[in-house]
Amino acid sequence: MAMDEQLSEREEMPPTLPSAAGSEPSGALTVLRVTHAAVQAAMDEPGLVRAVCQAIVDVAAFRFAAIARADAECGTLQRVASSAPLPDDVGESGSPQLDDSPWGLAAREALQAGRPFLVAAGQASILALLPLRDATQVLGVLQIASARVGDFTAGSVDLLQEAANALAYGMVVLRRAERHAAVEEALRRVDRARKTLSEANRALVRATEEQGLLQDICRIIVEDGGYRFAWVGYAQHDEAKSVAIMAFHGIDRAFLEWQRLTWGEGERGHGATGVAIRTGQPSIGRSIRSDAALAPWRDEDLRRGIAAVSAFPLRHGDEILGNLTIAATEEDAFDEAEASLLGELAEDLSFGIATLRLRERSRQAQETIKRMAEEDALTGLPNRWRLRMRLGTEIDAAKSHSGPLALLVLGVNHFQEVNETLGYQQGDAMLCEVATRIRRVVQDASAIARVGESEFAILLPRSDAAAASRTAQRLLTELLEPVTIGEIMLDAGGSIGIAVFPGHGTEADALIRRANVAMHQARQQGHGHALYTGGRDRECARRLALIGDLHRAIDNGEMRLYCQPKARLASGELCGVEALVRWEHPQRGTLWPNEFISLAEHSGLISPLTDWVMQAAFRQSYVWRQDGLSVPVAVNLSARDLRDPKLIERVRNHFATWGAEPEDIQFELTESALMQDPQGSLECLQRLKDLGTALFIDDFGTGYSSLAYLQRLPVDAIKIDKSFVQDMLSNTDSNVIVRSTIDLAHDLELEVVAEGVEDRAGWEHLSAQGCDVAQGYVISEPLRAEAFAAWRSERAQRVQQRH
């Protein structure tokens, strides 16, 4: 209620004492003036009430002033401020009781009604009780004493009540400000804890080893959360029940060691850390200054600016692993909301530790299994399966730099005769000696494999046919010397076949097969080593023919534009399409992108193909706009496109030709393409962004991009790769990646599109995780661009019928 409204509703004061009519209310005016001045200058309520009381006496020349706080029922008054000194004749009457006496009842009624009240105070004074009241309640009473009857005329009392109203208003405003400041401080601390939890969860997702995780969490708590220090310890089950220091930040190890903490029952086990480990419960907000149990560390803690400390147990099942201890510079830190978030952080850290330990045990087991599955037990060399994997990797590398590689298969001559004549033990010894001699020539043991009973394969990356022949000759020379087994001398001669990438094959199996054929040819012909002469691989020929067909297909109208719709998870509203391409081959029928995109990338046709897709997408967008449809179309760009200096010019030309607006066309770029040339990609993306179009990172999660690089990219959204989305309901790791990617993207203020959403279960799960957009068969399979408008209309009708 406004101050003038309060005055208008004031009832007349009870005529307890006669007034001196006609006196000038100068003292009351002064009280009003000094009260307003005090309200304007006040910083807090105690200061305000003291200043008003003293000013009424010092400036307005009244004998006495006091302010008392009333309880909710106006039953008692408790003095909170008064002028000094207190006049002797005012005495206890300056603080009257609101009891059940006639005077007390009348005074209480006056206060509740908001009316001033006059009483005799001592033999020479009159005391005015002026209610301090806001719109809903009585705050208290302003008591003013004077020996001059003229100070309390009707007009003077009106002015004094107005001063009391101003004082009440100031008290209310200051209380609100104090509450607001308290709320802001609480929010700041909760935000500090929330930020710490958020950053810690990111560290948990990225963590690969335990020690690094512990150190990252401590650093985040101090640097991002603003706490004084943090440390992690592990409970030791020794006689002293000591705590091993595992990680810390914001403090030095010497200080932690000086504390000599334990989780036992002794004096140094009653700090926050010891209690948390011993009881398995958090020890929250321990005050360094006032907590008696912290006396052993008090002086040093205070000297270092540590005011409060909390410790949280790290738990794995029923086992207490150790502690996460956090210190703050504020004594009243760690309120309930803040402690709850930090407790959640400790639980997440416990889970992260357990997960990393499980992962490490799993890794060790997997390494053992892998070694058994990939290694030849006799020679310790890789086996056929391991060779095939390594060969596939080397082939991919050779394709990337357009270089050759060679594969040799060495067969030990007459080995079966050795086994049959001398026994398997001697045969095994002979094979081990042959493996040793091969290692003398080929230093990289991982490039040697035992691929048959008496056959070894040797992989020579970056070697052509001539280099492979020279290595084969050195191997044969090494095998010329007989193998001595006990007192027996055995001939260790061999035959070697050679197959070379890409001339003899572009697949691992083809090279292995053809090197083996060449080895048999060398053995049959007695040449020692032989180069495969079976002709060029049929698959290679087919791919070459397909490259020629692709060049003609782009010009002959064999490419078809398809589009796959995207929809918002929150509303189901369509929000765009991704432009896709299909090849209607005259002989082979419809070919999908995985059958020709890689050919285009390696044959220099990716730029013409991208141009065709862009032209078709811009044209289709124009057709839809003419029909009244506003549908953003996303076009994929390759790594080669990003390196094309004319890309921006090509895009600008398409915008100009078709009159498209920036919001009509979007561009998608795979994470792996961006990482081929991070700096160049960043510059190209910035130039695309300057056109006003939206940019998406496609297949996110498969390209190993760093967060530091990601946050620099001028992109609007990321698309989670379908391999994670399709496995998220059945694979915990995939689900964690999806959830973490969504949180990370939103923290970077990016939208998230989930690819490969196949069913409603996936839709609902992603929606619950806060994902923004879905794309996949749950919405629609890729459609011919010409059929999209009709499909969209039918979908809208189905949605309308359901509602």
C-alpha positions in Angstrom: 0.0 0.0 0.0 1.4 3.5 -0.9 2.4 5.9 1.8 -0.4 8.4 1.0 -3.0 5.6 1.0 -1.8 4.6 4.5 -2.3 8.2 5.7 -5.7 8.5 4.1 -6.9 5.4 5.9 -5.5 6.5 9.4 -8.2 6.9 12.0 -8.1 9.8 14.5 -5.8 9.2 17.5 -7.6 8.6 20.8 -7.9 11.8 22.8 -5.7 10.6 25.6 -4.1 14.0 26.3 -5.2 17.5 25.2 -3.3 19.1 22.4 -2.1 22.7 22.2 -4.0 23.9 19.2 -2.3 26.5 17.0 1.3 25.5 17.8 3.7 25.2 14.8 4.7 21.6 14.2 8.3 22.5 13.5 9.8 19.7 15.5 7.6 17.2 13.7 8.6 18.6 10.3 12.2 18.2 11.4 11.5 14.6 12.4 10.0 13.9 9.0 12.9 15.5 7.2 15.6 13.6 9.1 13.7 10.4 8.8 13.6 10.7 5.0 17.3 11.6 4.9 18.1 8.5 7.0 16.0 6.2 4.8 17.8 7.5 1.7 21.2 7.0 3.3 20.6 3.7 5.0 22.5 0.6 4.0 20.9 -1.8 6.5 18.0 -1.9 8.9 20.0 -1.7 12.2 21.8 1.3 11.0 18.6 3.0 9.8 16.8 2.6 13.1 19.8 3.8 15.2 20.2 6.8 12.9 16.5 7.8 13.1 16.4 7.6 16.9 19.5 9.7 17.3 18.5 12.3 14.7 15.1 12.8 16.4 16.9 13.8 19.6 20.0 15.5 18.2 18.4 17.4 15.3 14.7 17.6 16.1 15.3 18.3 19.9 13.0 15.7 21.3 13.9 14.3 24.7 13.9 10.6 23.7 13.3 8.3 20.7 13.2 4.5 20.5 12.0 1.9 18.1 10.5 -1.4 19.2 9.7 -4.5 17.2 6.2 -5.9 17.7 5.3 -9.6 17.6 2.7 -10.9 15.2 -0.2 -10.3 17.6 1.1 -7.0 18.9 1.3 -8.6 22.3 4.8 -7.5 23.2 7.3 -4.8 22.2 11.0 -5.4 22.1 13.3 -2.4 21.8 15.8 -2.6 19.0 17.1 1.0 19.0 17.0 4.1 21.1 18.6 7.5 21.5 21.2 7.9 24.1 21.2 8.7 26.9 17.8 7.6 28.2 16.2 10.3 30.3 15.7 9.3 33.9 12.0 10.4 34.0 11.1 8.3 31.0 12.3 5.1 32.6 10.4 1.9 32.0 7.4 3.9 30.7 9.4 4.4 27.6 8.8 0.7 26.8 5.2 0.1 27.8 3.7 -3.4 27.8 0.8 -4.3 25.5 -0.9 -6.3 28.2 -4.6 -6.8 29.0 -4.9 -3.6 31.0 -7.3 -1.0 29.6 -4.3 1.0 28.5 -2.6 -2.0 26.9 -5.7 -3.0 25.1 -6.2 0.5 23.8 -2.6 0.7 22.7 -2.7 -2.6 21.0 -5.9 -1.7 19.2 -4.3 1.6 18.1 -1.2 -0.2 16.8 -3.2 -2.9 14.9 -5.3 -0.2 13.4 -2.3 1.9 12.5 -3.2 4.9 14.7 -0.8 6.9 16.8 -1.2 6.8 20.6 -0.2 9.3 23.3 0.6 8.4 26.9 2.2 10.2 29.9 5.8 9.1 30.4 7.1 10.2 33.8 6.2 13.5 35.4 7.4 15.8 32.7 7.1 14.0 29.4 4.6 12.8 26.9 5.3 9.7 24.9 3.9 9.2 21.4 3.6 5.6 20.1 3.6 5.8 16.3 2.9 2.5 14.5 5.4 1.2 12.0 3.2 -0.7 9.5 3.4 -1.9 6.0 0.4 -3.0 3.9 0.0 -6.4 5.7 1.5 -6.2 9.1 2.6 -4.1 12.1 6.4 -4.0 12.1 6.7 -2.2 15.4 6.4 1.2 16.9 8.4 4.5 16.9 8.4 6.0 20.4 9.1 9.7 20.7 9.1 11.6 24.1 8.9 15.3 24.7 8.2 17.6 27.6 6.5 20.1 25.3 2.8 19.6 24.8 2.9 21.6 21.6 5.1 18.9 20.0 2.1 16.6 19.9 -0.7 18.7 18.3 -3.0 17.0 15.8 -0.9 18.4 13.0 2.4 17.4 14.6 1.2 13.9 15.2 0.1 13.6 11.6 3.6 14.6 10.5 5.2 12.3 13.0 3.0 9.4 11.8 4.1 10.3 8.2 7.7 10.0 9.4 6.9 6.6 11.0 5.3 5.5 7.7 8.5 6.6 5.8 10.6 4.7 8.3 8.4 1.6 7.9 8.8 1.8 4.2 12.6 2.1 4.5 12.6 -0.9 6.8 10.6 -3.0 4.4 12.8 -2.0 1.4 15.9 -2.9 3.3 14.5 -6.2 4.4 13.6 -7.0 0.8 17.1 -6.0 -0.3 18.6 -8.2 2.4 16.4 -11.1 1.3 17.2 -10.4 -2.3 21.0 -10.4 -1.6 20.7 -13.6 0.3 18.8 -15.2 -2.6 21.4 -13.9 -5.0 24.2 -15.3 -2.9 22.5 -18.7 -2.7 21.9 -18.7 -6.4 25.6 -17.8 -7.0 26.7 -20.7 -4.9 24.3 -23.1 -6.5 25.4 -21.9 -9.9 29.0 -22.4 -8.8 28.2 -26.0 -7.8 26.1 -26.6 -11.0 28.9 -25.3 -13.2 31.4 -27.5 -11.4 29.1 -30.5 -11.8 28.6 -29.8 -15.5 32.3 -29.5 -16.2 33.1 -32.5 -14.1 30.6 -34.6 -16.1 32.3 -33.6 -19.3 35.6 -34.7 -17.8 34.0 -38.0 -16.8 32.9 -38.6 -20.4 36.3 -37.8 -21.8 38.3 -39.6 -19.2 40.5 -42.5 -20.3 42.5 -43.2 -17.2 41.9 -42.9 -13.4 44.7 -40.6 -12.3 44.0 -38.1 -15.1 40.3 -38.1 -14.1 41.0 -37.4 -10.4 43.3 -34.5 -11.3 40.9 -33.0 -13.8 38.0 -33.1 -11.3 40.1 -31.3 -8.6 41.2 -28.7 -11.2 37.6 -28.1 -12.4 36.4 -27.7 -8.8 38.9 -25.0 -8.2 39.3 -23.2 -11.5 35.7 -23.5 -12.8 33.9 -23.7 -9.5 35.8 -21.1 -7.7 36.5 -23.1 -4.5 39.6 -22.6 -2.4 41.0 -26.1 -3.0 40.0 -29.7 -3.7 41.7 -33.0 -3.2 41.0 -36.7 -3.6 42.3 -39.4 -1.2 42.0 -43.1 -1.1 41.4 -44.9 2.2 44.3 -47.2 3.2 43.5 -50.3 5.2 46.7 -50.1 7.1 47.1 -50.0 10.9 47.0 -46.2 11.0 44.0 -46.1 8.7 45.8 -43.4 6.7 44.5 -41.6 3.6 46.7 -41.7 0.4 46.8 -38.4 -1.5 45.8 -39.2 -5.1 45.1 -35.7 -6.6 44.8 -32.1 -5.5 44.5 -28.6 -6.9 44.6 -25.2 -5.3 46.9 -26.4 -2.5 50.3 -28.0 -2.1 51.0 -31.6 -1.3 53.1 -30.5 1.7 50.1 -28.9 3.4 48.0 -32.1 2.9 50.8 -34.3 4.2 51.2 -32.0 7.2 47.6 -32.6 8.2 48.3 -36.3 8.8 44.7 -37.2 8.2 43.3 -40.6 9.1 39.9 -42.2 9.0 40.4 -43.8 12.4 38.9 -42.7 15.7 41.8 -40.6 16.8 42.0 -36.8 17.0 43.0 -36.5 13.4 40.2 -38.7 12.2 37.4 -36.3 13.3 38.0 -33.8 10.5 35.6 -33.7 7.5 37.7 -36.2 5.5 38.0 -38.8 8.3 34.3 -38.6 9.2 33.2 -38.9 5.5 35.4 -42.1 5.0 34.6 -43.6 8.4 30.9 -43.1 8.3 30.2 -43.2 4.6 28.2 -40.0 4.9 29.1 -36.5 3.7 30.6 -34.1 6.3 29.2 -30.8 5.2 30.1 -27.1 5.9 32.5 -27.7 8.8 33.5 -24.2 10.0 37.3 -23.9 10.5 36.8 -21.1 13.1 34.1 -22.6 15.3 34.3 -26.4 14.9 36.2 -27.8 17.9 37.1 -31.0 16.1 39.1 -28.9 13.5 41.3 -27.3 16.2 44.5 -29.2 15.1 44.4 -27.5 11.7 42.7 -24.2 12.6 45.6 -21.7 12.7 47.2 -22.9 9.4 43.8 -23.1 7.6 42.8 -19.6 8.6 46.2 -18.3 7.6 45.6 -19.8 4.1 42.2 -18.3 3.8 40.2 -21.5 4.4 37.0 -20.8 6.2 34.9 -24.0 5.7 35.4 -27.5 4.4 33.2 -30.4 3.2 34.1 -33.9 2.5 32.1 -36.5 0.4 32.7 -40.2 0.5 33.7 -42.0 -2.8 31.7 -45.2 -2.8 31.7 -48.3 -5.0 28.9 -50.6 -3.9 29.4 -51.2 -0.2 33.1 -50.2 -0.3 34.3 -46.7 0.6 37.1 -45.9 -1.8 38.1 -42.6 -0.3 37.1 -39.0 -0.2 36.5 -35.9 -2.3 37.3 -32.9 0.0 36.4 -29.3 -1.0 37.3 -26.1 0.9 35.8 -22.7 0.6 36.8 -19.2 1.6 33.3 -18.3 2.9 32.4 -19.6 6.4 28.7 -20.0 5.4 29.5 -22.0 2.3 27.9 -25.3 1.4 24.2 -24.7 1.9 21.8 -27.5 1.3 21.3 -26.9 -2.5 25.1 -26.4 -3.1 26.0 -29.5 -1.0 23.4 -31.6 -2.9 25.0 -30.7 -6.2 28.5 -31.4 -4.9 27.3 -34.7 -3.5 26.0 -35.6 -6.9 29.5 -34.7 -8.3 31.1 -37.1 -5.8 28.7 -39.9 -6.8 29.5 -39.3 -10.4 33.2 -39.4 -9.7 32.8 -42.6 -7.8 30.9 -44.1 -10.8 33.7 -42.8 -13.1 36.4 -44.4 -11.0 34.6 -47.7 -11.0 33.9 -47.5 -14.7 37.5 -46.7 -15.5 38.7 -49.6 -13.3 36.3 -51.9 -15.0 37.3 -50.7 -18.4 41.0 -51.2 -17.5 40.3 -54.8 -16.3 38.3 -55.3 -19.5 41.1 -53.8 -21.6 43.7 -56.1 -20.0 41.4 -59.1 -20.6 40.8 -58.1 -24.1 44.5 -57.7 -24.7 45.1 -61.2 -23.5 42.2 -62.6 -25.6 43.4 -60.5 -28.6 46.9 -61.7 -28.2 45.8 -65.3 -28.1 43.5 -64.7 -31.1 46.0 -62.7 -33.2 49.3 -64.3 -32.3 50.9 -67.6 -33.4 51.6 -69.6 -30.3 54.7 -71.3 -31.7 56.6 -68.3 -33.1 55.0 -65.4 -31.3 54.3 -63.8 -34.7 51.0 -62.3 -35.8 48.7 -64.9 -37.3 46.7 -64.8 -40.6 43.8 -62.8 -39.0 46.1 -60.2 -37.6 47.9 -59.9 -41.0 44.6 -59.4 -42.7 43.6 -56.6 -40.4 47.1 -54.9 -40.7 47.0 -55.4 -44.4 43.6 -53.7 -44.6 44.9 -50.8 -42.6 48.0 -50.4 -44.8 45.8 -50.6 -47.9 43.7 -47.7 -46.6 46.8 -45.7 -45.9 48.2 -46.5 -49.3 44.9 -45.3 -50.9 45.1 -42.0 -48.9 48.5 -41.1 -50.3 48.2 -43.0 -53.6 51.2 -45.1 -52.9 52.1 -48.8 -53.4 52.7 -51.6 -50.9 53.8 -55.2 -51.4 53.0 -58.5 -49.8 55.4 -61.5 -49.8 54.4 -65.0 -48.9 57.3 -67.3 -48.0 56.8 -71.1 -48.1 59.4 -73.4 -46.5 60.3 -76.1 -49.0 60.0 -79.7 -48.1 58.5 -79.0 -44.6 56.0 -81.8 -44.8 58.9 -84.2 -45.4 60.7 -82.9 -42.3 57.6 -83.5 -40.2 57.0 -86.9 -41.5 60.7 -88.0 -41.3 61.9 -86.3 -38.1 58.7 -85.5 -36.2 56.7 -82.4 -35.4 59.1 -81.2 -32.6 62.0 -80.8 -35.1 59.6 -79.3 -37.6 58.5 -76.7 -35.0 62.1 -75.9 -34.2 62.8 -75.4 -37.8 59.9 -73.0 -38.2 61.1 -70.9 -35.2 64.6 -70.7 -36.7 63.1 -69.5 -40.1 61.0 -66.9 -38.2 64.2 -65.6 -36.5 66.0 -65.3 -39.9 63.1 -63.4 -41.4 63.3 -60.9 -38.5 67.0 -60.3 -39.4 65.9 -59.0 -42.8 62.6 -57.3 -41.8 63.1 -55.3 -38.7 59.4 -54.6 -38.1 58.2 -57.8 -36.4 54.6 -56.7 -36.6 54.9 -56.9 -40.4 55.7 -60.6 -40.3 53.0 -63.2 -39.8 52.7 -67.0 -39.9 49.8 -67.6 -42.2 50.0 -71.4 -42.7 51.6 -74.5 -41.4 54.9 -73.6 -43.1 54.1 -70.3 -44.6 55.0 -66.8 -43.6 53.8 -63.4 -44.9 55.8 -60.3 -45.0 54.1 -56.9 -45.4 56.2 -54.1 -47.0 54.4 -50.8 -46.8 55.4 -48.2 -49.4 57.3 -50.8 -51.4 56.8 -51.3 -55.2 57.5 -54.5 -57.2 61.3 -53.7 -57.5 61.8 -53.1 -53.8 59.8 -56.2 -52.9 61.9 -58.3 -55.2 65.1 -57.1 -53.6 63.7 -57.9 -50.1 62.7 -61.4 -51.4 66.2 -62.0 -52.6 67.7 -61.0 -49.2 65.3 -63.4 -47.5 66.3 -66.3 -49.8 70.0 -65.6 -49.1 69.4 -65.7 -45.4 67.7 -69.1 -45.8 70.6 -70.6 -47.7 72.5 -71.6 -44.6 71.2 -75.0 -43.2 69.3 -75.0 -40.0 71.0 -77.0 -37.2 68.6 -78.9 -34.9 70.6 -80.9 -32.3 73.1 -82.8 -34.4 70.9 -82.6 -37.6 71.4 -80.2 -40.4 68.2 -79.3 -42.3 67.8 -77.4 -45.6 65.7 -74.2 -44.8 65.2 -73.2 -48.4 62.0 -71.5 -49.4 59.9 -70.0 -52.2 58.5 -66.5 -52.2 55.5 -65.1 -54.0 55.0 -61.3 -54.4 51.7 -59.3 -54.9 51.7 -55.5 -55.1 49.0 -53.0 -54.4 47.2 -51.6 -56.4 48.3 -53.5 -59.5 47.5 -57.0 -58.2 44.5 -56.1 -56.0 43.0 -53.4 -53.8 41.6 -55.7 -51.1 43.5 -57.6 -48.4 42.1 -61.0 -49.4 42.9 -60.5 -53.0 46.5 -59.7 -52.3 47.0 -62.6 -49.9 45.5 -65.0 -52.4 47.6 -63.7 -55.3 50.8 -63.6 -53.3 50.1 -67.3 -52.3 49.5 -68.1 -56.0 52.9 -66.5 -56.9 54.6 -68.4 -54.2 53.4 -71.7 -55.7 54.4 -70.4 -59.1 57.9 -69.7 -57.8 58.1 -73.2 -56.2 56.9 -74.9 -59.4 59.3 -73.0 -61.6 62.2 -73.2 -59.2 62.9 -69.4 -59.5 63.2 -68.7 -55.7 60.7 -65.8 -55.9 58.0 -64.7 -58.4 55.8 -61.7 -59.0 52.1 -62.4 -59.5 51.3 -62.5 -63.2 47.6 -63.4 -63.1 46.5 -60.0 -64.5 44.7 -57.0 -63.0 42.1 -57.6 -60.4 38.6 -57.8 -61.8 37.2 -55.7 -59.0 39.7 -53.0 -59.9 38.6 -53.1 -63.5 34.9 -52.9 -62.4 35.6 -49.9 -60.3 37.5 -48.2 -63.1 34.6 -48.8 -65.4 32.2 -47.4 -62.8 34.4 -44.2 -62.6 34.0 -43.7 -66.3 30.3 -44.3 -66.1 30.0 -41.8 -63.2 31.6 -39.1 -65.2 29.0 -39.6 -68.0 26.2 -40.1 -65.5 26.5 -36.5 -64.1 26.2 -35.0 -67.6 23.6 -37.5 -68.9 21.0 -36.9 -66.2 21.3 -40.3 -64.5 21.5 -38.7 -61.0 18.4 -38.4 -58.9 17.7 -36.0 -56.0 16.3 -37.6 -52.9 15.5 -35.9 -49.6 15.0 -37.2 -46.1 12.8 -35.1 -43.8 13.9 -33.9 -40.4 11.4 -33.1 -37.5 11.6 -31.4 -34.2 11.3 -33.9 -31.3 9.4 -31.6 -29.1 6.5 -30.9 -31.5 6.9 -33.3 -34.4 7.0 -30.3 -36.7 9.0 -30.8 -40.0 12.0 -28.5 -39.9 13.9 -29.3 -43.1 15.3 -32.0 -45.3 18.7 -33.4 -46.2 19.5 -33.6 -49.9 20.7 -37.1 -51.0 21.7 -38.5 -54.3 21.0 -41.8 -56.1 22.5 -43.0 -59.4 20.1 -44.7 -61.8 22.7 -46.7 -63.7 21.4 -48.0 -67.1 22.7 -51.5 -66.5 23.3 -51.9 -62.7 20.0 -50.2 -61.6 19.8 -47.9 -58.6 23.2 -47.3 -56.9 23.4 -45.9 -53.4 26.0 -43.3 -52.3 28.3 -45.8 -50.6 28.8 -47.4 -54.0 30.1 -44.4 -55.8 30.9 -41.5 -53.4 34.3 -42.9 -52.5 35.0 -43.4 -56.3 34.1 -39.7 -56.9 36.4 -38.6 -54.0 39.4 -40.5 -55.4 38.8 -39.7 -59.1 38.4 -36.0 -58.9 34.6 -36.2 -59.6 33.4 -35.1 -56.2 33.3 -31.4 -57.1 31.1 -32.0 -60.2 28.9 -34.3 -58.2 28.6 -31.7 -55.4 27.8 -29.1 -58.0 25.0 -31.3 -59.4 23.5 -31.9 -55.9 23.7 -28.1 -55.1 22.1 -27.2 -58.4 19.3 -29.8 -57.9 18.8 -28.7 -54.2 18.6 -25.0 -55.1 16.2 -25.7 -58.0 14.0 -27.9 -55.8 13.9 -25.3 -53.1 12.8 -22.7 -55.7 10.0 -25.1 -56.8 8.8 -25.6 -53.3 8.8 -21.9 -52.6 6.7 -21.3 -55.7 4.2 -23.8 -54.3 4.1 -22.1 -51.0 6.4 -24.5 -49.1 9.2 -23.2 -46.9 11.6 -26.1 -46.4 15.3 -25.7 -45.6 17.4 -28.0 -47.7 20.8 -29.3 -46.3 23.5 -30.1 -48.8 26.6 -32.2 -47.9 30.1 -30.9 -48.7 33.2 -33.1 -48.8 36.7 -32.5 -47.7 37.7 -31.8 -51.3 34.9 -29.2 -51.5 36.3 -27.4 -48.5 39.7 -27.2 -50.1 38.2 -25.8 -53.4 39.0 -22.1 -53.6 36.0 -21.5 -55.8 33.4 -23.1 -53.5 32.1 -19.8 -52.0 31.8 -18.4 -55.5 29.9 -21.4 -56.7 27.5 -21.2 -53.7 27.0 -17.4 -54.3 26.2 -18.1 -57.9 23.5 -20.6 -56.9 22.0 -18.2 -54.4 21.8 -15.5 -57.1 20.5 -17.8 -59.8 17.6 -19.2 -57.8 16.8 -16.1 -55.7 17.3 -18.2 -52.5 17.5 -16.7 -49.0 20.2 -17.9 -46.5 17.6 -19.7 -44.5 16.5 -21.8 -47.5 19.8 -23.7 -47.9 22.0 -25.3 -45.2 25.3 -27.1 -45.5 26.5 -30.3 -43.7 30.1 -31.2 -43.3 31.4 -34.4 -41.8 33.6 -34.2 -38.7 36.3 -36.3 -40.4 36.4 -33.9 -43.4 36.8 -31.0 -41.1 39.7 -32.7 -39.2 41.7 -33.3 -42.4 42.7 -29.6 -42.5 41.3 -27.9 -39.3 42.6 -24.4 -40.0 41.6 -24.4 -43.7 38.2 -25.8 -42.8 37.7 -23.1 -40.2 38.4 -20.4 -42.7 36.1 -21.9 -45.3 33.3 -22.4 -42.7 33.6 -18.7 -41.7 33.2 -17.6 -45.3 30.1 -19.9 -45.7 28.7 -18.5 -42.4 29.2 -15.0 -43.7 26.6 -15.8 -46.3 24.1 -16.2 -43.5 23.4 -19.9 -44.1 23.2 -22.5 -41.3 26.1 -25.0 -40.9 25.9 -28.6 -39.5 28.6 -31.0 -38.4 27.6 -34.4 -39.8 28.5 -37.8 -38.3 29.6 -36.2 -35.1 31.5 -38.5 -32.7 33.4 -40.3 -35.5 36.0 -37.7 -36.4 38.0 -37.3 -33.2 37.7 -33.5 -33.1 38.9 -31.7 -30.0 36.6 -29.6 -27.9 38.9 -26.6 -28.3 38.6 -26.8 -32.0 34.8 -27.5 -31.9 34.0 -24.4 -29.9 35.8 -22.3 -32.5 33.7 -23.5 -35.4 31.0 -21.1 -36.6 28.4 -23.9 -36.8 24.8 -24.0 -35.7 24.2 -27.7 -35.0 25.8 -31.1 -34.8 24.3 -34.4 -36.1 25.0 -37.4 -33.9 26.2 -40.3 -36.0 23.6 -42.9 -36.5 25.9 -45.7 -35.3 25.5 -44.3 -31.8 21.8 -43.5 -32.1 20.9 -46.9 -33.4 22.7 -48.6 -30.5 21.8 -46.3 -27.7 18.9 -48.3 -26.3 21.0 -51.5 -26.2 24.5 -50.3 -25.6 25.3 -48.3 -22.4 28.4 -46.7 -24.0 26.5 -45.5 -27.0 23.8 -44.1 -24.7 26.4 -42.2 -22.7 27.9 -40.8 -25.8 24.5 -39.6 -27.1 23.5 -38.0 -23.8 26.9 -36.4 -23.3 26.9 -35.1 -26.9 23.5 -33.5 -26.4 24.7 -31.8 -23.1 27.9 -30.7 -24.7 26.2 -29.2 -27.7 23.6 -27.4 -25.6 26.4 -26.0 -23.4 28.0 -24.6 -26.6 24.5 -23.3 -27.6 24.3 -25.7 -30.6 21.3 -27.6 -31.8 21.4 -31.4 -31.9 20.1 -33.6 -34.7 20.0 -37.3 -34.2 20.5 -39.4 -37.4 19.2 -42.9 -37.9 16.1 -42.7 -35.6 14.3 -45.8 -36.6 11.3 -46.2 -34.3 9.2 -44.5 -31.7 11.2 -45.9 -28.8 14.3 -44.1 -30.1 12.2 -41.0 -30.7 10.9 -41.0 -27.1 14.3 -41.7 -25.6 16.0 -38.8 -27.5 13.1 -36.5 -26.7 13.6 -37.3 -23.0 17.3 -36.5 -23.3 16.6 -33.1 -24.7 17.6 -33.7 -28.3 16.2 -31.1 -30.7 15.7 -32.7 -34.1 15.4 -36.3 -35.4 16.1 -37.7 -38.8 15.4 -41.3 -39.9 12.9 -43.9 -40.9 10.7 -43.1 -37.9 9.8 -40.0 -39.9 10.3 -41.2 -43.4 12.8 -43.1 -45.7 14.5 -40.9 -48.3 12.0 -39.7 -50.8 12.2 -38.6 -54.4 12.3 -34.8 -54.2 9.3 -34.6 -56.5 7.3 -36.7 -54.1 8.1 -34.7 -51.0 5.2 -32.2 -51.2 2.6 -34.9 -51.5 4.1 -36.9 -48.7 4.2 -33.7 -46.5 0.5 -33.1 -47.2 -0.5 -36.7 -46.4 1.5 -36.5 -43.2 -0.2 -33.3 -42.2 -3.6 -34.9 -42.8 -2.8 -37.9 -40.7 -1.6 -35.7 -37.8 -4.8 -33.6 -38.1 -7.0 -36.8 -38.1 -5.3 -38.0 -34.9 -6.1 -34.8 -33.2 
